C-alpha cells in the first residue's frame, strides 16, 4: 500500500542534478536550493540539524552523528 508522504524543510545542493521532477521547494521532492556558500556557512543547514536532534554541527562542515563531516570537494 502506497501513501503520499508530506514533505517539509526538504533541501538540496543547488549544484546537484539528479534528474528530479524539476519542482523545487522546501515542500517538494527536489527540495529548496541551497548554494555551496550557504551550506559552507551554516553547519546546521538553516537550523534543520541540532544537538537536540542528536547532530553535531560546525560551520564550514556538514552535520554528523557524533562529529561534523568535512564538506566534499564539489561543495567547497
N, C-alpha and C positions, 0 to 999 in steps of 0.2 A: 504494500500500500504506500503510495507516494502522497505526501502533503507538502504544499508550498511553504518554504521557510520564510520568515520575516527577517530581513537584513537591516542592521543599523550600525553606524560607526565603521562601516567597511572602507578600507583604504587600500591603495596600490601605488607602487612606484610609477610615476608618470612616464618614465622612460622604458617601461616594460610593454612588450607587445606579445600577448599570449592568445590572440585570436578570440577574444571575448566577444560579447554581443554588441559592443560599442556604446552601451548605455552606461555612462559614468556618473557616479554619485554615491554618497555615503549609504544610501538605502538600496543600492543596485549591486548586481553581481560583480561588475568590474571595479567597484569601489571608487571613492573620491581620489583624485590625483594628488599625490604628494611629490614634490620635486626632490632632487638629491639634496639641495640646500636645506629644505625643511626637515628631511629625515636626518641629516647630519647634525642639525642644530638642536633637535629635541629628542633625547633618548627615550622619552615616554610616548612619542608619536602622538602628540596632541592630547596627552593625558589618558590615552587608551590603555596604557600599561602602567601599573602602580605596584608599589611594595605591598600594599594591602591585598592585591591580587596575586602575590607571590613572585612578582617580577623584580629583577634587579635592573635598574636603568642608570644610564650615564650619558650625558650629552656627547655627541660625536660617535655613539655606538648604538647598536640595535639592542632592544630589551632581551634579556635572557633569564632563564630559571637558574638561579644560583650565582651567575655572573653575566655582565653585559657581553655582547658579542661584537667583535670587530666588524666594521662595515665592509662588504665585498667591494672589490675594485670598481665595479661599474656604478656604484653609488657614491664613491668618494669624490 
